[in-house]
Amino acid sequence: MARSSLKREKWTLSFDPHLKDFLVKTAKRRGVYPVTLLEQIVKEKFNPFGHADVGDSVAYVRMLRRHARKRSDKSFLKGIRAWQRSASS
C-alpha cells in the first residue's frame, strides 16, 4: 500500500510564559483544550459581528451590561428588543 501524501502543518507559537500559564489555567477552568480557547479568543477578536459566535451567552450579556452601566435596566432591555425586531425583519 502506498503511503498517504498528506502533509500536516505544524505551527509553533512563542508565548510569554505568564501568558501561557494564564491560558492553560483558564482552559482547565472552562474544561476545554488550550488550543480551543485560543481559537475562540481569536475568532471573537477578528469577527466584526462578535455576537454571532458567542460561546457563553450569559457572560456576553454581563459584559454588555457592564459596558452600559449608565443606562437603566429598562432602557437596556428596550435596546435589546429593538435590535431583535430589526434583526428579524
Protein Blocks (a to p, Z undefined) as FASTA:
>chain_A
ZZdfbdcddddddddfklmmmmmmmmmmnopafklmmmmmmmmmmmmblmlmcfblmlmm
mmmmmmmmmpcfklmmmmmmmmmmmmmZZ
